[in-house]
Amino acid sequence: MKLPESSRWQLTPDLNICRVLNGMWQVSGTHGAIQPKQAIATMFDYMDAGFTTWDLADHYGPAEDFIGEFRRQAIATRGKEALSNLQAFTKWVPRPAKMTRRVVEQNIDRSLSRMGVESLDLLQFHWWEYRDKNYIDALTYLAELQQEGKIKHLALTNFDTERLKIISEAGIKIVSNQVQFSLVDRRPLMKMIPFCQEHDIQLLAYGTLCGGLLSEKYLEQPEPRGAALNTASLRKYKNMVDAWGGWSLFQELLAVLKQIAAKHDVSIANVAVRYILDRPTVAGAIVGTRLGISEHVADNAKVFALTLDADDTGQIETVLARSRDLLRLIGDCGDEYRR
């Protein structure tokens, strides 16, 4: 299987990515046990299929270590050139506190060591508490480390539009912001995307499949509760569905998506991802990978041959128009983490 050229996106002049990123939150321990050997072997399957871009974080359990081990095995079995098309985007998620150059550098050095790299492709910074303004100091030191070559590109995750504006006005060059963005959560359309369009900032979308809820598995099914929500993703995004409009409206959305999917001979998940990839400033959508447990390489590949027409989009948006205003209920992108 070879992915088409449309599967790639030029995020920066020197960083070309796959538009469906492999999300590694699923190895953090909150989605069931992962066997490291099996997980690494599966990473080769994704890479060989053209899914070359990985999204991870310092706190996603062994995710950074998996990248390091994957790189070592790739070099040992295929040579260094095998890594020329690998992109690994990590995050730094510190507890809000006074930020010093030493604290920042120590944490970046830890990620460099775990991942077995001399420079991070993309470092995505998160901050829990906006009232603590030390995030500007942290970003200033990260920008210094970027100038010194330890970070190639600086990005954010779960920052709102107001703070993105403050950071931009402080002269800190941000390449992208990773935000929750799906058919259920379209808050980025309201404030974030217009700002990003003006300031040449791109979005990486997560939660695009609502932890798997946007799939055939949940079509015409009773509302899942309790033990049926057996991963951190399902619990998180079921709460989002509840806020958005509830299970009955969600079933109407799934039914429309199924009709569209059948028309194009694809899956509900393909339609959900394609819709988000078609929004302005969206560089890629992150789809979780339960390495060694289940994989959707062949299905994910169908996204790149799918074109949604005006009728498809109109049907989807007729359902979405009946949902609640999450911007008003929750706030801007990432505000759910700071309430």
C-alpha positions, 0 to 999 in steps of 0.5 A: 500500500502506498499513500497518495501525495495528498496524504502529505502536508508541508507544515514548514519548509523543512517539515513534511508530515502525514496528514493523519498522525499516529496518536500515542496517548493510547500507550499511556496506560489509560487505554489498557496494557500495551506490550512493548515488543509488539508495539514497536513491531506495529510501528514499523507497519505504520511507517511502511504504510506511509503513516510516518508522523507520530504525536506523543508527549512527555507524560504519555507513559513510555511513548517517548521511549518507544520512539527511541527504541523504534529509531534504534531498531530502524537504524540497526535493521535498515540504516540511518536513511530509514529515519529520513521520513520519520516525524515525532512530535512530543509535548512538554506539560509542566506544572505551573511554577517559576520557570528558569532556563535550567528547568526548561532545558533539563526537561527538553534534554530528558525528551531528547534522551528518551527519543534518541534524537539531537533535536526535537522535530516539533515541541508542543507546549502546554500550560495549565493555569493562565493566571500564572504568567510564567508560561511566557518565560517558559516559551522564551527559554524554549525559543532560545533552545530552538535557536541553539538547535535542540528544538526545530519547531515550537508549537502549542497544545490546548492554548486558547485564542486570547493566549495565542495572541499574547504569545504571538505579540511577544514575538515567539514564533509558533508553528501550530496549536494542537486542539480538540476538533471534531464534528462534535467539537467545532469550537476552533471554527469560531475564534481560533481558525480566523486568528490562525489564518491571519498569523500563518499558524496551523492546527493539529486536530485531536479527538477527531473520532471522539475516542472511537465513538464516531464509528459503526461500532456505536451506530444504533447502539444503546447509550454506553455507560459505566464499564462500557466506557472502558478507555480514558478516550471513551470517557472523555469524549462521551462527556463531550457528546453529552454536552454537545447534544446527547446520545439521541442527536449523536445517533442521528449524526452517525446515521447521516455519516453512515449514509455518506460513508456507504455512498463513497464506500468508506467508513464513518471514521473516514468521513469524520476525519475528512470533514476536519481535514477540509477545514481551513488551517488544519494541517493534520488530524491525530488518530489514536493507535492502540499499538499491538492491540488493534490497527486501522492502517488500511481504513485510515488510508481511505481518507486520502481518496475521499472527497466530500461534496456539497450535498454530503457537507450539507447533510452533516451540517443540518444535524450539527445545526441542532447541537448546543453551542460548546463555545458558550458552554465550555469556552474556547479551545482548551478551556475544558482543562482550566475550569 
